[in-house]
């Protein structure tokens, strides 16, 4: 019986991960670490978000990780370009909407967190 519950949890996680990755893909948001790194980043967003750390602050962090560290990027032709502020916002709102829509931080900021 516990094994069946574990399987259901994994299927739900895969569905959430797929929805999140599809939202990012729709905006040409990629990571040097691949899809797994984007999923990790989504969970990191939820870890940062709190009543004292706004979605805008987390978006700024993602943008800096793209511009200064090259972790996140968008492509134009074969070139890797930093994310725009709008794309960083998509990563953050998609992560919150997918992974932590009812967290204390999300409830405090009450923004529509979905893609």
ChimeraX attribute file (.defattr): number of C-alpha atoms within 10 A of each C-alpha:
attribute: neighborCount
match mode: 1-to-1
recipient: residues
	/A:1	5
	/A:2	6
	/A:3	8
	/A:4	9
	/A:5	9
	/A:6	11
	/A:7	11
	/A:8	11
	/A:9	12
	/A:10	12
	/A:11	11
	/A:12	12
	/A:13	14
	/A:14	12
	/A:15	13
	/A:16	17
	/A:17	20
	/A:18	15
	/A:19	16
	/A:20	26
	/A:21	21
	/A:22	15
	/A:23	18
	/A:24	22
	/A:25	13
	/A:26	10
	/A:27	15
	/A:28	14
	/A:29	22
	/A:30	22
	/A:31	17
	/A:32	13
	/A:33	11
	/A:34	11
	/A:35	17
	/A:36	12
	/A:37	15
	/A:38	23
	/A:39	19
	/A:40	12
	/A:41	19
	/A:42	24
	/A:43	17
	/A:44	16
	/A:45	24
	/A:46	24
	/A:47	14
	/A:48	16
	/A:49	23
	/A:50	18
	/A:51	14
	/A:52	11
	/A:53	13
	/A:54	16
	/A:55	24
	/A:56	15
	/A:57	13
	/A:58	23
	/A:59	21
	/A:60	16
	/A:61	16
	/A:62	24
	/A:63	25
	/A:64	18
	/A:65	17
	/A:66	22
	/A:67	16
	/A:68	11
	/A:69	12
	/A:70	16
	/A:71	21
	/A:72	28
	/A:73	24
	/A:74	20
	/A:75	13
	/A:76	9
	/A:77	6
	/A:78	7
	/A:79	9
	/A:80	14
	/A:81	14
	/A:82	23
	/A:83	26
	/A:84	15
	/A:85	16
	/A:86	12
	/A:87	21
	/A:88	27
	/A:89	19
	/A:90	20
	/A:91	30
	/A:92	30
	/A:93	27
	/A:94	25
	/A:95	31
	/A:96	29
	/A:97	20
	/A:98	22
	/A:99	20
	/A:100	20
	/A:101	20
	/A:102	12
	/A:103	15
	/A:104	14
	/A:105	21
	/A:106	22
	/A:107	13
	/A:108	15
	/A:109	16
	/A:110	11
	/A:111	13
	/A:112	12
	/A:113	18
	/A:114	16
	/A:115	18
